[in-house]
Amino acid sequence: MHIQFLGGASGVGATCQLVEAGGRRMLVDAGVRMDGADRLPDLAALAGVPLDAILITHAHADHIGALPLVADRYPATPIYASPATIRLMEVMLGDAVRVMARRAADELELPLYDEALVADTLRRLRPLQMGAQQLPELRGVIVSAQRAGHIAGAVSIGLEAADGRLVISGDVSATPQRTILGAAVPAPRRPDLMVLESTYGARLHPNRAVEERKLAEAVAAVIERGGHCLIPAFALGRAQEVILILRAAQRDGVIPAFPIAVDGLVRSVCAAYAAIPDALTPALARHVRNGGKPFFSSSIQPVESPQQRERVIAGPPGAIISSSGMLTGGPSVWYAERLAGRPEAAIFFSGYIDDEAPGRRLLDLADAQPEARRMTFGERTLPVTCEVGRYSLSAHADGDELAAMVRAVQPRTVALVHGDPEARAALAARLRGLAEVIIPRDGQDLTIAPSARGGRRVAAPPVSAPALSTPVGGGAPINEAGLERLWAALRDGSGVQALSVRELARAWYGPESDTAAEEQMEAALGEGSAHFVALPHAPGLWRLPAPTEVRRAQASGGTRRSGPRPNTTAIQAIIDRYLAHAPDLYQRGIDPDSGAVTLRYFFPAAAAARDAEAIRQIAEEIGAPVTVWPQPHQGQMAQVALDALPEGLEAERAPALYLDEGRVELRCTGSADPQTIAAVETSFAQRTGWTLNIRVPGAAPAAAPAVDDELFAPPRGAKRSEVNFALSTARSWFGQETGCYKASADQDAGVVTLRFHFPEVARARHGAQLAELAAFVGWAVRVWPQPHQEALMRAAREALPPGLRASGAPAIQGASREVTLRAQGAASVEELESAACAFAERTGWALSVVIK
């Protein structure tokens, strides 16, 4: 028996496995990668190889996206899948054709296949029933299909033949969901080899019921404050779960009723579920068979047209569930672009997000400083002021559940696939003692062959491990530079190697290393290094990341944290000790890698001053920065303003919040004594830190905003030039050497805006030239007041004295115009002062260096 991994072994995407068993050849899955230039598995390996059958585990694109190409090469080969998967493949492959046609028109991208090829593929699908069976084309091979959880119709596949026993898990989920049951134990038991997915092998999922309730309550909170809430979701599986979670929470009175819009491919998949009741939970199956529509109601409506989409976004607050789940395409991108800049709105993710996906970039901004929260949608880079969050509703088993499945199946050998290096290495450590573990790469072969001791064993290609004839350290103490040398000497490039502290100490100091040497090694590792990463849930084991991971970590601004992760429970207890009395503290965020804390108050302007000493003590005790989120809770701010109205006044409309000014304006009918109004406004300011303007008939209007004194105006009577001439002139006068990276024009206002890396410095150095430009083109010229975030962080790192190395990303404090940079190493006071002066001269900002 033989298996070759054509894709999906080294990571998530393009799953495709060529299996030879009992003299028969079959292909299990044929998927695509969801992003990147190389989207296909290695189909060239199929050249000249006859196929007796194709078996499909489930209908996600990373398992079926390349199937029409394979089917075209093998027109006589039958394709087997569960009945539910067959129905869902019709929807998924049909959508894939439409997406590729749209990309071909918009981006000149060559489609992989067309509608005719998909139709031919679908005609050749045959049902694969649950349990053990013999397929006509696979004589001598018993095929077993078992429920895999994950999504409707997903199965694990077992193969038994005279030359071996093999189990391919597919994507599995042990936890029952609202639409489907959890996975059954794969068959056959005690196989020679089990190919096991490891997507979340490095994680432990939180309680699903708790996460579902948190999501429902968070969505309701967004609606209550007047915002729209977008939940990007995989069209197949996750979206249906989210719909049922919100519907049940509304039905049970956990959250109030509000409209829910369902958009994208989600609509078609929901309709397809009506045809597959046998794949659903018993309760949901009964509902469908009785003619019920579980996913739609008077308050849950599909979005059928672009015009309806516009009405949703302009209409009353509501939830929007739309594909794609990682913001790689589909209507979810359209919604995200329009909601990102609304402070009252939110975008909540609920599932797996690839590291390179746009959704990951947006999620990484969740706890970033406001100045750094910018996201590129297409060709537009927009500020992100909406709330961003994530809730764990995973459809993949976690590390404990995967280990439990291995214990139940009892394989002789386990091959870990479908996961990133950290996930596979962590799961391999967890499975030690349960089975022999192999971590194959794309393109590798595994052979089940007779063993000299009887039975069978899996023969894998040899792993090239460097032989160390002498200790790497040569007697020198271990330090950061030594860790890099040690990594270079030991690594095999896979990113999944994991070694203990003792093994690393012996490699550096020699085989006779003692406890003291191990303690020195452990201390060096704990300081943090891009070259060694602690394995989650496997204390004492350290992973050697691949070179690409190391380069990415270094490019992000220094070494990654490799020591034990912060004790978030202990940090929460410390926060409780100092801030349990704070009635307006409604959320705490703790960075799992650095331990940095973000506190969200209803009224941060007042709370930051009131709790300043407590915040300082928390930061000192946990050894990490504590930041107060600067945006207030808009719902609470509006409610307090309404509650403060004196007798005799009634709000004419909802309060208007001016975030840039820190002001609430409330237009009222009725009358009240001016002194009473003034007292209410003063009390409001003391409580919230914001200004309240109560407008009543006959009162003086609010003061007009101040004139922008940084606007370079053209001479009176100057004739405005054509817009393209104005922009091209501006770009030629202020090239990259001046730090100007973008020029734009507002034709209605007659203003050309120039964006410089460091605007304060640009105004000081180029003020006369900016005024001259305004006179020359006849447009007002404005310098965008915000600095370029990446340029500012890069300048901070470059300003460090030679003896210091940046540790983590710089923190940008917009209010104080200061950049704080944590660093490792040593530097004198004079060197630090010189660095700060040089940084201020270059950027116009202050630099604060904190040495660990």
Buried (B, 14 or more C-beta within 10 A) or exposed (E): BBBBBBBBBBBBBBBBBBBBBBEBBBBBBBBBBBBEEEBBBBBEBBEEEEBBBBBBBBBBBBBBBBBBBBBEEBEEBBBBBBBBBBBBBBBBBBBBBEBBBEBEEEEEEEBBBEBEBBBBBBEBBBEBEBEBEEBEBBEEBBBBBBBBBBBBBBBBBBBBBEBBBBBBBBBBBBBEBBBBBBBBBBBBEEBBBBBBBBBBBBBEBEEBEEBBBBBBEBBBBBBBBBBBBBBBBBBBBBBBBBBBBBBBBBEEEBBEEBBBBBBBBBBBBBBBBBBBBBBBBEEBBEBBEEEEEBBBBEBBBBBEEEEBBEEBBEEEBBBBBBBBBBBBBBBBBBBBBBBBBBBBBBBBBBBBBBEEBBBBBBBBBBBBBBBBBBBEBEEEEBBBBBBBBBBBBBBBBBBBBBBBBBEEBEBBBBBBBBBBBBBBBBBBBBBEEBBBBBBBBBBBBBBBBEEEEEEBBBBBEEEEEEEBEEBBBEEEEBBBEBBBBBBEBBBEEBBBBBBBBBBBBBBBBBEEBEEEBBEBBBEBBEBBBBBBBBBBBBEEBBBBBBEEBBEBBBEEBBBBBBBEEBEBEEBEEBBEEBBEEBEBBEEBBBBEEBBBBBBBBBBBBBBBEBBEEBBEBBBEBBEBBBBBBBBBBBBBBBBBBBEBBBEBBEBEEEBBBBBEEBBBBBBBEBEBEEEBBEEBBEEBBEBBBBBBBBBBEEEEEEEEEEEEEBBBBBEEEBEBBEBEEBBEBBBEBBEEEBBBBEBEBEEEEBBBBBBBBBBBBBBEBBEEBBBBBBBBBBBBBBBBEEBBBEBBBBBBBEBBBEEBEBBBBBBBBBEEBEBBBBBBBEBEEEBBEBBBEBBBEBBBBBBBBEBE
